[in-house]
Each structure stands twice: as C-alpha cells, then as structure tokens.
Amino acid sequence: MGISRRTAELAVAIGIFIIGIAIIGDSIHLGIGWSNNSPEPGYFPVRVGGILALASIGIAIQALLDKSPASLQEFVSWQRFRLVLAVFVPTVAYVVVMMLAGIYVSSALFIAAFMAVSRKFNWFVILTISVGSMLVVFWLFEIEFLVPLPKGPLETWLGY
Amino acid sequence: MDQVVSLLQGFGVVLSVYHLWLMLLGIMLGILVGVLPGLGGPNGVAILLPLTFTMPPTSAIIMLSCIYWGALFGGAITSILFNIPGEPSSVATTFDGYPLAQQGRAGEALTAAFSGSFVGALLGVLLITFMAPLVARFALKFGPPEFFAVYLLTFCSFIGMGREAPLKSIVAMMLGFGMAAMGMDTMSGQIRMTYGLPQLMQGIDFLIAVIGLFGIGEILLTMEEGLAFKGKAANISPKVVFQTWARLPRYWLTLIRSSIIGCWMGITPGGATAASFMGYGIAKKFSRNGDKFGTGQVEGVLAPEVAAHASGTSALLPMLALGIPGSATAAVLLGGLMIWGLEPGPLLFIEHKEFVWGLIASMYLGNVAGLIIVLSTVPLFAAILRVPFSIIAPMIIILCAIGAYTVHNSMFDVGLMLLFGVVGYFFKKLDYPLAPLVLSLVLGDKAEDAFRQTMLASKGDVTIFASNWLVGSITLLALVLLFWPLLVGIWNKLRTSRQVPAT
C-alpha cells in the first residue's frame, strides 16, 4: 500500500505553506513598510509569501474535501517508483563524482553504468560509446566553443 | 508600409552563409530536442543558451528561435509514429495521428502535421510582422502602472485560461516571484532571502530552474511511465507529400479556425498546449466528419498542429513588443535577450531595429527551411528513437548537467538542478503548471520594479491601477480573464435556468 494522491497533494501543500511562511518571515526582517517615502525591500515579497501561504491552504482544503476515487488512488506504486529511483539515485551519485573527478570522467562512467546494468551490450560497445561520446563533448566544448567544463585529476594528468 | 521595408532589411541581415548555417543547425538540434523525451523547447533552448553568450545577439536569437521551430516540428514525429508526444503541445496530435500511422498512412499524417504547423506558423509570423510594431508603438506610452497592469494581465490570463487548477497556477507563479526576489534587491541593494547560503546571493538563475523542472523532472516521469518505443515505420515519399498537399485546401475552414485560436492563445499566454487541445476540440465540434475524429482523420492531425504552431509563433509577439513572453520557451528566449544586454520591450523596435527585423525575417526562412528539413529527415529522427533508452537517458541527463554548469560555471547550480528535477517530478504528477513558474521567474524583477515604482508614485494607493482609461481597461481585462471560468459558469447557469421555464 503506497501513499494516496491526496496525501501527496497535502504534503506538497504543506511544503508550499512553509516556503510561504519563510518568505514572509524574511520579508518582515527586511522591512515590509515604507521608509524614506519608498517601499522597503520586503514590500513586494511579503505579498508573494502571503498569497503563497493562502493558496497552499486552499489547495490543502480542496484535497481534503475531494472524495473522488481519483484522489484516493495511489500516487505512485512502489514498483514504478523504484524505476524513478533507479535513475535518480545514480544521477545524484553522478553529480557527486562530477565534483571530484570532473564532468568527462563522471559522464563516461555514468553512461557505462547505465549500459552495463541493462545487460544488452558487451564491454567493447560500452567502452566505445561512453568514452567516444565524451571525446565528442570535449571537442565540442573545450575546442570548438571554448567553454571550459569542470575537469578532474585525469585531465590535469593529461595536461589540461 | 514601413513593415515591408523593415522586413526586407531584416532579410538582408539573415541572408548570410553564417546565419543560414546557424538556422540549419538550430532546426536540426530543435527537431532532435523535440523528438527526445526529457528535452523540449524550453530546456533545449536553456541548455544551448550559454553557448551563445559570445555570439552577436542577432545570430544567437536566429539559432535559438530555430531550435524552437524545430522542437515544435519534432514533437509531432513521436506523436504520430510512437503515440508518445515529444512535447506537451503535441498530445492532441496523437489522437488522430497514431491511428493514421497504424493504418499505414504515417506519411500522410506526418505531411499533414508538418504542413499544418507551417501554415499556423506563417500566419503567426504575418501577425507579428504587421501587429508587433503597432503594439510596440502604442506601448511607448506605457509607464510603470501600465506595465504592471500588463504583467497582471499576463498572469491573470494564465490563471483563468489555463487548463490547470487556478490555485496551482497561482502557487507556481508565486514560487517564481519568490525565487526571482532572492539575492540582491535591485532597488535598495539589500540581500534578500538567501537564508545564509552565499551561493544564493546572485539569486536563482531561470535557466537552472528550466533545465531541472523540464529536463530532469521529465526524465523521472518518463521512467515511471515505463517508456517503450514501439513505433510505426516512417516512409515519406514525394508522391505522398504532394497528394496530401493537394487535399489540404479542402480543410481551409479548419486551418483558419485553428490559426485564429492559436494566435489568440499565443498572444494571451494560454500556451501552445491549451491551443492544440482547443483547436482539436473545436474542429471536432464543427467539422462534417467530427464524429469520425479519433479514428485517423487527416483533419484531426491538422487542427491541433496548426493551433499549436500558430500559438508557439505568436507567443513571440508580446515578447518582442512588450517584453512579456507568451510561453515558457518565449520566456527563456526573453531571458536570453537580457543576458545579451538587450532590454526587451517597446524600445527594442527603435533601438535595435536590426535585431528585431532580423529575427522576424528568420522566422519566415526558419519555417520554410524547417518544413523542408523535417519532411526529408523524418526517417533519421525516427531511427534515433530506436537507440536503446539505457544510452539515451544518461546522455540526456549529462546534457542537462552540462547546460546547468555552463550558466555560471558553478557546481552548486548542478545540485540545484537536481532539486528542481524533484520539484518538477512532483509538480507534474500533481498537475501544477510549470510555465507560469518560469514566466514569473524571468519577469519577477521587472514586475516588482514596476509595482514598486507605481506604489512610489501613488504613495501606496492601489487605485492608481484604475486612474486613467488606459491602465484601467488593462486592469479590467486582467480581472475578467482571472475570473473567466467563474463568469462562464454563471453565464451557463443563467442560460439553463432561463431555458427551464420555457420548456
């Protein structure tokens, strides 16, 4: 049994309400009134935060009142959510590796990992595609467009 | 006929080898972006925008707008051949396009879709050519109150005319405004809402939000839905193309109706998606073959495609003339203008004539070139979709990461992109619209400045928004659009209650 659509609606509404309150809080801190005959920095954001908080309460009420079968349906089944995580978790790992090893090495590993997990390719194809595509990206960005991308120890070792 | 002279000068700007090459590149990239899941018009343009920072603005906008046309064309390919809309605006194309492909008439359906797109875009461009300069001239009279009223109009029409729940549109919009307000306040110089994170001093760049929301969010959603490309073969021969073209004039009424719907929905930011559904719905209602819609009618492919393209094109009219984009992609392009150092708005037509007319001329050429390219390369792009998803998916994510990084050369932005991806996934699942968020994120600072300047002039009195006929009528129109669903509901109720005693 997963969470229902209604629960998800409520959770997102609460999150939005918190953001609204955070904006209001910061605006009050900055000043929401008038000083030297002009509106203070918090003058506009406090209204944005207020509308946000009110709208999220409205959405929460709507979700609670909604008794239609669609709202009680499962938000996402665990089986399907696993597929989402199967992409999201490696993507997070990819970004972490990128911070250490630069974009080229991490991207090649990322493609190779996806291909290896799918079990449809032999190691030669995996190597060609993952390394080959990164060489293309390197040529395109570093040489053609002169846009430097983050590099790691491997590139330093190769002299870049 | 100032416009014709200016337009010819515009063609003079565009017709260089370099610009034609950029157009070709843009259209090819655009079709690719439109075909691949997770990459669409808004984030395709957002990812490639950093590459254009060093180009002259005119060349950059030519390439980026061609990506936009290409993406609109490309969306139809997957809709018809794979029953998977590559773009939200081509969902309605699947209704009749896929049945046609199943009957082995994919060539006919594709030709009809592309030709319809072309007709819609052409009418949109004609509208821009002749209307935009007039609107811009009129808007020169605008002061801060009028500009804020126009912003209000834009946002109200999103809430009232959008397909999503009004409260959710409001939330999306306000989140955009909140993020736009982050960082340095343009008027007082104070730092706002950074919550102790120095990386937020510059605020959140709209490009990061677009790439995360539309790119990563879309990929996550695609994974959940379990993507399988089981497509029909695409064979377009010149014979099929000409046969289909010969039959198109028969549907002139549908073409005109859908164009008008599209142009209207594009100028008021209803968006291409809403326009395509409306075009399909109205064609179904009024066509003689209306009851056969959904079983594979060429007319059912034409109607939404014409409307979507007309809307996608005319969304650039308010962007050019007023500095207010009519769609998410137009919002990204507008953000690009600001990065290149151009101030969007009515003055653009006076101060950067060459840029504006170069862009308009490139719209004509881009759509002609787009039609020819897309008709001749369909098999190629259909083949790309047969590349296993385990190769395509990581590559799309890598492209998004590179796009996010190159905006400010910051790893923090890449992390932020992931966060936006999660938000995008949940928002899409719960039917929060993303376009208003992008729009308000791009326009946030300008809208706030207009609001504060207005309040400064009126000493905090909101009745200034009804103080003269100009600002008053814009504000009134905004309120009408905001409460449009409510007004329609009341009107229907009145009509039925009047009919009941009569029977």
Contacts between the chains, C-beta under 8 A, distances in Angstrom:
chain1	res1	chain2	res2	distance
A	5	B	430	7.6
A	8	B	426	7.3
A	8	B	429	7.3
A	8	B	430	6.3
A	9	B	430	5.9
A	12	B	426	5.9
A	12	B	427	7.9
A	12	B	430	5.9
A	12	B	432	7.9
A	16	B	171	5.6
A	16	B	175	7.4
A	19	B	175	7.1
A	19	B	178	6.9
A	20	B	174	7.7
A	22	B	193	7.8
A	22	B	195	7.5
A	23	B	178	5.2
A	23	B	181	7.9
A	23	B	193	6.6
A	26	B	192	6.6
A	26	B	193	4.8
A	26	B	195	7.4
A	27	B	192	7.9
A	30	B	190	6.2
A	30	B	192	6.0
A	34	B	460	6.9
A	37	B	456	7.6
A	37	B	459	7.9
A	38	B	187	7.6
A	38	B	452	7.4
A	38	B	456	5.4
A	39	B	452	5.0
A	39	B	455	5.4
A	39	B	456	6.8
A	39	B	460	7.5
A	40	B	188	7.3
A	41	B	185	4.4
A	41	B	187	7.4
A	41	B	188	4.8
A	41	B	190	4.7
A	41	B	192	5.8
A	42	B	192	7.5
A	43	B	452	6.6
A	43	B	455	7.4
A	44	B	177	7.9
A	44	B	181	6.7
A	44	B	448	4.6
A	44	B	451	5.9
A	44	B	452	6.3
A	45	B	177	7.8
A	45	B	178	6.7
A	45	B	181	4.6
A	45	B	192	6.6
A	45	B	193	7.0
A	48	B	174	5.1
A	48	B	177	4.5
A	48	B	178	5.2
A	48	B	181	6.8
A	49	B	174	7.9
A	49	B	178	6.8
A	51	B	170	6.5
A	51	B	174	5.2
A	52	B	171	6.4
A	52	B	174	4.3
A	52	B	175	6.9
A	52	B	178	6.7
A	55	B	167	4.9
A	55	B	170	4.6
A	55	B	171	4.9
A	55	B	174	6.9
A	56	B	171	6.5
A	58	B	167	4.8
A	59	B	165	7.7
A	59	B	167	5.1
A	59	B	168	6.7
A	59	B	171	6.9
A	62	B	165	7.5
A	62	B	167	7.0
A	75	B	429	7.0
A	76	B	224	6.4
A	76	B	429	7.1
A	80	B	224	4.8
A	80	B	225	7.9
A	80	B	226	7.2
A	81	B	224	7.0
A	83	B	223	4.8
A	83	B	224	5.8
A	83	B	226	6.7
A	84	B	220	5.1
A	84	B	223	5.3
A	84	B	224	4.9
A	84	B	425	7.2
A	86	B	223	7.1
A	87	B	219	6.4
A	87	B	220	6.3
A	87	B	223	4.9
A	87	B	393	6.5
A	87	B	397	7.7
A	88	B	220	6.1
A	88	B	421	7.8
A	88	B	422	7.6
A	91	B	216	7.3
A	91	B	397	5.6
A	91	B	418	6.6
A	91	B	421	7.9
A	92	B	418	6.4
A	94	B	397	7.2
A	94	B	401	7.4
A	95	B	401	6.9
A	95	B	411	8.0
A	95	B	414	5.5
A	95	B	415	6.3
A	95	B	418	6.1
A	98	B	401	6.9
A	98	B	411	7.2
A	98	B	414	6.8
A	99	B	411	5.5
A	103	B	398	7.9
A	103	B	401	7.1
A	103	B	402	6.6
A	103	B	405	6.9
A	107	B	394	7.8
A	107	B	398	4.6
A	107	B	401	7.7
A	110	B	394	5.0
A	110	B	397	7.3
A	110	B	398	6.5
A	111	B	391	6.9
A	111	B	394	4.6
A	111	B	395	6.6
A	111	B	398	7.3
A	113	B	394	7.8
A	114	B	390	4.7
A	114	B	391	7.2
A	114	B	393	6.5
A	114	B	394	4.4
A	115	B	390	5.5
A	115	B	391	6.2
A	117	B	390	7.1
A	118	B	388	6.7
A	118	B	390	3.7
A	120	B	388	6.2
A	120	B	390	6.9
A	129	B	391	6.3
A	133	B	395	6.7
A	137	B	398	7.7
A	137	B	402	7.2
A	141	B	402	7.3
A	141	B	406	7.9
A	145	B	51	5.4
A	146	B	54	7.8
A	147	B	50	6.8
A	147	B	51	6.6
A	147	B	406	5.6
A	148	B	409	7.3
A	149	B	402	6.4
A	149	B	405	6.5
A	149	B	406	7.3
A	150	B	405	6.5
A	150	B	409	8.0
A	150	B	411	6.7
